[in-house]
Amino acid sequence: NILRADVEEKGGRLLLEIEGKPSQISKGIAYLQSIDVRVKELNEYVVKDDSRCTNCGMCISICPASAIEMDYDTWEVKFDQAKCIACGLCVSSCPPRAMRLRV
């Protein structure tokens, strides 16, 4: 699955989700490398600093993975790191900078 694509005139970046048996994943990565695609394992992740979050919800609508949602019982923004694809959109949209990208 293509989770995000940034295409420019001289290249671009794709964020791919690859599922399957480890041997199939290795073959897929080997194929991409054989056609001169640089493959880099995602080692960044997003963290939410609850002490900075104002629960404004700006990050909710911009998240392409639905990893952020409003808990309507408590009116608090909830972040599910397991769903996060580390695209960074929430980081740039968060006014109080409660969402941060970590390596």
C-alpha positions as CSV (number, residue, x, y, z in Angstrom):
1,N,0.0,0.0,0.0
2,I,1.2,3.5,-0.8
3,L,0.6,5.5,2.3
4,R,2.1,8.8,1.1
5,A,3.8,10.0,-2.1
6,D,5.8,13.2,-2.7
7,V,6.8,13.3,-6.3
8,E,9.1,16.0,-7.7
9,E,10.7,16.6,-11.1
10,K,13.9,14.7,-10.3
11,G,12.5,12.1,-8.0
12,G,10.4,11.8,-4.9
13,R,9.6,9.8,-1.9
14,L,7.1,7.0,-1.2
15,L,6.0,5.7,2.1
16,L,5.0,2.1,1.5
17,E,3.4,-0.5,3.8
18,I,4.5,-4.0,2.8
19,E,2.8,-7.0,4.2
20,G,3.6,-10.7,3.7
21,K,5.9,-13.4,4.7
22,P,9.5,-12.2,5.5
23,S,10.8,-14.0,2.4
24,Q,8.2,-12.2,0.2
25,I,9.1,-8.8,1.8
26,S,12.8,-9.4,1.2
27,K,12.1,-10.3,-2.5
28,G,10.0,-7.1,-2.8
29,I,12.7,-4.9,-1.3
30,A,15.3,-6.6,-3.5
31,Y,13.2,-5.9,-6.6
32,L,12.9,-2.2,-5.7
33,Q,16.6,-2.0,-5.2
34,S,17.2,-3.7,-8.5
35,I,15.4,-0.8,-10.3
36,D,17.5,1.8,-8.4
37,V,15.0,2.6,-5.7
38,R,16.7,3.5,-2.5
39,V,14.9,1.6,0.4
40,K,15.1,3.0,3.9
41,E,13.4,1.3,6.8
42,L,11.2,3.7,8.7
43,N,12.8,4.4,12.1
44,E,11.0,7.5,13.0
45,Y,7.9,7.6,15.1
46,V,5.5,10.2,16.5
47,V,5.0,10.9,20.1
48,K,2.3,13.0,21.8
49,D,3.2,15.1,24.8
50,D,0.0,15.2,26.8
51,S,1.2,18.0,29.0
52,R,1.4,20.3,25.9
53,C,-1.8,19.1,24.1
54,T,-4.7,21.5,24.3
55,N,-7.1,19.0,22.7
56,C,-7.8,21.4,19.9
57,G,-8.2,18.6,17.4
58,M,-6.2,20.2,14.6
59,C,-4.2,17.0,14.1
60,I,-7.3,14.7,13.8
61,S,-8.5,15.6,10.3
62,I,-5.0,15.8,8.8
63,C,-4.0,12.3,9.9
64,P,-4.2,9.9,6.8
65,A,-3.9,6.8,9.0
66,S,-6.8,7.7,11.5
67,A,-4.3,7.3,14.3
68,I,-5.6,10.3,16.1
69,E,-9.2,10.7,17.3
70,M,-11.3,12.6,19.7
71,D,-12.7,10.8,22.8
72,Y,-16.1,12.3,23.0
73,D,-16.6,11.1,26.5
74,T,-13.6,13.1,27.9
75,W,-13.1,15.5,25.0
76,E,-9.5,14.5,24.8
77,V,-7.4,13.8,21.7
78,K,-6.3,10.2,21.7
79,F,-3.3,9.0,19.7
80,D,-2.8,5.3,18.6
81,Q,0.8,4.9,17.9
82,A,0.2,1.4,16.4
83,K,-1.8,3.0,13.5
84,C,0.7,5.9,13.0
85,I,2.7,5.9,9.7
86,A,5.0,8.7,10.9
87,C,4.2,11.0,8.0
88,G,4.7,14.0,10.2
89,L,1.5,15.9,9.1
90,C,0.3,16.1,12.7
91,V,3.6,17.5,13.8
92,S,3.5,20.4,11.4
93,S,-0.2,21.1,12.1
94,C,-0.1,21.1,15.9
95,P,-0.2,24.7,17.3
96,P,1.1,23.9,20.8
97,R,3.7,21.4,19.3
98,A,2.4,18.5,21.4
99,M,3.1,16.1,18.5
100,R,6.8,15.4,17.8
101,L,8.8,13.2,15.5
102,R,11.4,11.0,17.2
103,V,14.1,8.8,15.8
